[in-house]
Structures are given as structure tokens and as C-alpha cells.
Amino acid sequence: MSEEMENDALGIDFSLCCPDADAPGEPYHAIMKVDADGKTDGTLWGQGSKLMLFNDCDAAKKIIEAIGGKDFALRGVTKAHLTELKKLEESGVAELFVIIGFTARGDIEAMPLKEHEARKAKAGNPPPLPKRG
């Protein structure tokens, strides 16, 4: 099955999966494959079928440096984009993980997206800071 037919079968709106450099990282960021013009085909960096999202831009930038990232760039993942990515996970095509940082030895620390979202929901939102003078 071609990739285009597979995306159609999964109901993925591929137009949402190719963000430009200005896309906001709300709620996540991703390292994505880019061409010479800096355009992405929607391919996320990961290992096999394990696709990585980032909670922190700095962690993503460190990984781009480590992989010699001329063919990769940091892109924002919007809520709409994330909804499309979740379709890959729901269909069993891919697993989504969130890289949350690095261990003291420098190893990548990640957790499944569902677990990360559950922890964020449980933590809630802190109250706003009072405005100063």
C-alpha cells in the first residue's frame, strides 16, 4: 500500500502534518526531516515506529546537534497536528513518546504520550503570578 493510500485509509489530514518554521509548539515540538529549502514532508524523528515529541525546545536542539541535523529542523506541533499524529498511534502504525530530558549519564529520558498527557492533566495549571507594580 502506498503511503498516500495508507494516510487516506487512516483519515489523516496530511496538510496539518507539514508545519513551517513559524508553527507554534503548542503543545509540543518535533524534530522533522526537511529538504534543502527547509520544507518538511511530515516525517518525525524517532527510532523505528517510535516517534518522538518534545516538551522542551532545548532538549530537541541538543538532539539535532547530536545527530548532525542538516537534514532535520525543529518544528512546532499544534493541537490539530497532534490529533493527526494520534491517528497513527490508534491504528498501530506508530507509537508516540515525549522526550522530557536527559539522565545524569546523558541518556534520553522519554515517556509514552498518553502517560505524559495524563501527568500534565493531573498536575493542573498553576495560578497566575500577581502583576508587579
Number of C-alpha atoms within 10 A of each C-alpha: 6 7 8 11 10 12 15 12 10 15 12 19 14 15 11 17 21 21 20 15 13 8 14 15 18 14 15 19 24 26 27 26 21 21 12 8 6 15 16 21 15 17 15 23 19 16 9 8 14 16 22 23 28 24 19 16 17 11 15 23 14 12 15 19 11 9 10 10 17 13 15 22 22 23 25 24 25 18 15 13 21 18 15 18 22 18 16 19 16 11 11 10 13 16 20 21 20 23 22 17 17 12 9 7 6 8 9 13 12 18 15 16 20 13 12 17 13 11 11 11 10 9 9 9 8 6 6 6 6 6 5 4 3
